[in-house]
């Protein structure tokens, strides 16, 4: 079997794997919404490419590379939101009589020519067409398109490397921060902030559209391809052979929780899951990093000044931990769901413990948001409004997913694990949780003023928070009606 045949086989197997997945039917709804969002985003990008093209028409064609620098940072972040590393499906093929390097290289190649990389042509093609009409030669226009697309492929390989390393150790986030910081900070340190920025822009204008830039991009693509190939093979071998460093320590006991009975036991389980399980622990660490960055950005810069931006980032900081974990509520417990049904109302105690745990977790963003409060960007009423909206309304919606989620979530996701699961209800609730409270706050503050508007939000949140015993009991009752269907789903996805 040559590499072309192997590539076709692996690609066909990936598509069949997606279709056979138990969540395939529910994923169709999320995909339709995602495609609609992609269509609107493409229209926006076409407008950006057209605008930049008109500004560069008949002048310097390297203007696109200034925009590409920002677009690739955006692209890097977007890939983390929805794209897994291509080495996720290595494991089933490692014992086959096929060269390991060929398999890994095929997966990396799939990432390089993925349809996702075509998105940025919605910016590149309108720009290229306009500068071509403005006098740029035909072959030069084609070279411009190919060079920009090569930069996108380079960014895909860069993302792959960082994502693979971050999956192993969260501290590898220092690598992209160091690279981006050095690229921007070194010229500013040498020439000063204003002059350094001008020098950086001039450098991109001088060398962006040149043979030197094309050669550097080609060399970097080759280097990152080799590094990703070596790293993927090494990590896959280590995982299959169970070559993982283990450090044994005494079991941590939270004796003060024992006085709360079964709820205390489940609270202890939640804390230990956050501390020990790699997939869950990384979400909390990433949340702390993101909220800290937003807090400092809002406190010491004027980046976000509009009412909508300030409100949505304040809500985001409070909702983050619940949204990334509760949207898949009962997923981790799906690995041992049978034992939870052996005791009467055990599930209800678990739901209560989860609710109390995530309410306690909100102390973290509350402390991290002290700088914006001190600087005057966030008011005390705004903070209290979104705090109680999170504990009452947002958690009330997210906990509803406990009735319908029926896919087990691996507790220790690694390089060969499957991707995240989504269904239409999860997608809709995520949108509601992140945006509806902001629109309500803006409406109330516009009608009644900031003070009365946020007090109304606080009252709504407090009422829903105080009513949590009732809506948790309702969720428990509905879960018990669907328990056999859910257990079957959990068994099928372990």
Buried (B, 14 or more C-beta within 10 A) or exposed (E): EEEEEBBEBBBEEBEEEEEEBBBEEBBEBBBEEBEEEBEEEBEEBBEBBBBBBBEBBEEBBBBBBBBBBEBBEEBBEBBEEEBBBBBBBBBEBBEEEBEBEBBBBBBBBBBBEBEBBEBBBBBBBBBBBBBBEBEBEEEBBEBBBEBBBBBBBBBBBBBBBBBBBBBBEBEBBEBBEEEEEEEBEEBBEEBEEEEBBEBBBEEBBEBBBEEEBBEEBEEBBEEBBEBBBEBBBEBBEBBEEEEEEEEEEEEEEEEEBEEBEBBBBBBBBBBBBBEEBBBBBBBBEBBBEBBBEBBEBBBEEEEBEEBEEBBBBBBBBBBBBBBBBBBBBBBBBBBEBEEBBEEEEBBBBBBBBBBBBBBEBBEBBBEBBEBBBEEEBBBEBBBBBBBBBBBBBBBBBBBBBBBBBBBBBBBEBBBBBBEBBBBBBBBBBBEBBBEBBBEBBBEBBEEEEBEEBBBBBBEBBBEBBEEBEEBBBEBBEBBBEEBEEBBEBBEEBE
